[in-house]
Amino acid sequence: MHPRDVYLHIDLYRAAMERLHSLIRQIPRRRWVLTYTLGATGRRITEALLLTTRDIDFERHMITWRILKKRRPDYYVTLPASQRLEEVLRRYIVFYAVSDRLFDISRRQAEYDVKKALEEVGLRGWRPHDLRHAFILEALINSKSIEQVRRWTQHSSYKMLLEYARIVGYEVDRPLVPW
């Protein structure tokens, strides 16, 4: 067993996302909103740091993300946003009167903020990128389409995508079907 498998479980991720949403409804602190955004979208922390108010289309329920991993400066993907994520982002934007970049901080500060938020919601030891792993596993479970998840996360191969799912490790001691 890999040492990280001890705490990378989908149930902990789900509970943390619910807790973050609850905290944000009280007050949309930057660290909670950034962490929730990562967990709700599977984006990399550097992609979330580039997010601007212009990238969010609340009318069409879409967010345009700049994808850095493709090594091209002009590579973007537009993806649907959940109603809950829109609610979180709208509340944050209005509360802090954000007019451009949502998270105008350094990567180091962002990583610190996310680690702190993860600890606050019971994910001690998780790293920001672990939210991407958990999101991918959740997406694979819910969508049942590896191609859809691959497109969403912009992985170039199924092999790499499945490595993310394997690392998170959905509880393999549970049956796949209830009968």
ZAMARGU-4260 file (C-alpha; in steps of 0.2 Angstrom, whole numbers, plus 5000, padded with zeros to 4 digits):
<rodrens>
0) 5000/5000/5000 | 5006/5017/4995 | 5008/5028/5011 | 4997/5042/5003 | 4983/5029/5000
5) 4979/5030/5019 | 4970/5047/5017 | 4966/5049/4999 | 4948/5043/4999 | 4933/5049/4989
10) 4922/5049/5005 | 4934/5062/5013 | 4934/5072/4997 | 4915/5073/4997 | 4914/5078/5015
15) 4927/5091/5013 | 4918/5099/4998 | 4902/5099/5008 | 4911/5108/5022 | 4920/5120/5011
20) 4903/5125/5003 | 4895/5127/5020 | 4910/5138/5026 | 4909/5149/5010 | 4891/5152/5012
25) 4895/5160/5029 | 4910/5170/5022 | 4919/5168/5005 | 4937/5168/5011 | 4949/5167/4997
30) 4957/5151/5003 | 4941/5142/5004 | 4935/5148/4987 | 4951/5143/4979 | 4951/5126/4987
35) 4933/5123/4982 | 4936/5129/4964 | 4951/5116/4963 | 4940/5102/4970 | 4925/5106/4959
40) 4934/5108/4943 | 4950/5097/4943 | 4960/5111/4937 | 4978/5114/4941 | 4982/5127/4954
45) 4991/5137/4941 | 4976/5137/4930 | 4965/5143/4944 | 4977/5157/4947 | 4974/5164/4929
50) 4955/5164/4931 | 4948/5181/4928 | 4930/5188/4930 | 4930/5188/4910 | 4932/5169/4910
55) 4916/5166/4919 | 4900/5166/4909 | 4886/5166/4922 | 4873/5167/4908 | 4879/5152/4899
60) 4885/5143/4915 | 4903/5141/4907 | 4921/5144/4912 | 4935/5146/4900 | 4951/5140/4907
65) 4969/5143/4901 | 4978/5126/4900 | 4996/5128/4904 | 5001/5110/4902 | 4999/5110/4883
70) 5014/5121/4881 | 5005/5133/4870 | 5001/5151/4876 | 4984/5151/4868 | 4977/5135/4873
75) 4960/5137/4881 | 4945/5125/4886 | 4928/5131/4890 | 4919/5119/4902 | 4902/5119/4910
80) 4901/5126/4928 | 4890/5118/4942 | 4877/5128/4950 | 4886/5127/4966 | 4903/5133/4959
85) 4894/5147/4951 | 4886/5152/4967 | 4903/5151/4976 | 4912/5162/4963 | 4898/5175/4961
90) 4897/5177/4980 | 4916/5179/4981 | 4917/5191/4966 | 4903/5202/4974 | 4909/5201/4992
95) 4927/5207/4987 | 4922/5217/4972 | 4934/5207/4961 | 4935/5215/4944 | 4950/5205/4936
100) 4959/5190/4942 | 4950/5181/4956 | 4965/5175/4965 | 4978/5188/4963 | 4992/5179/4973
105) 5008/5170/4970 | 5008/5151/4967 | 5017/5149/4984 | 5004/5159/4993 | 4990/5149/4984
110) 4998/5132/4989 | 4999/5139/5007 | 4981/5144/5007 | 4974/5128/5000 | 4984/5117/5012
115) 4977/5128/5026 | 4960/5126/5019 | 4962/5107/5017 | 4967/5105/5035 | 4952/5116/5041
120) 4940/5104/5032 | 4948/5088/5038 | 4960/5084/5024 | 4976/5085/5034 | 4991/5080/5023
125) 4982/5083/5007 | 4991/5093/4994 | 4983/5105/4981 | 4985/5093/4967 | 4977/5079/4977
130) 4960/5088/4974 | 4963/5085/4955 | 4966/5067/4959 | 4950/5066/4969 | 4940/5076/4956
135) 4945/5064/4942 | 4940/5049/4952 | 4923/5057/4956 | 4921/5061/4938 | 4925/5043/4932
140) 4913/5036/4945 | 4899/5049/4940 | 4901/5050/4921 | 4906/5032/4917 | 4915/5039/4902
145) 4933/5039/4902 | 4934/5050/4886 | 4923/5063/4894 | 4934/5064/4909 | 4950/5064/4898
150) 4943/5079/4888 | 4938/5088/4903 | 4955/5086/4912 | 4964/5089/4895 | 4975/5073/4898
155) 4984/5067/4882 | 4982/5049/4886 | 4970/5037/4895 | 4986/5029/4904 | 4990/5046/4913
160) 4972/5049/4917 | 4970/5031/4925 | 4986/5034/4935 | 4977/5048/4944 | 4962/5037/4948
165) 4973/5023/4954 | 4983/5034/4965 | 4967/5041/4974 | 4962/5022/4975 | 4943/5020/4977
170) 4940/5008/4990 | 4944/4992/4981 | 4937/4981/4995 | 4919/4987/4990 | 4910/4977/4977
175) 4907/4986/4961 | 4889/4982/4960 | 4876/4979/4974 | 4870/4962/4968
</rodrens>
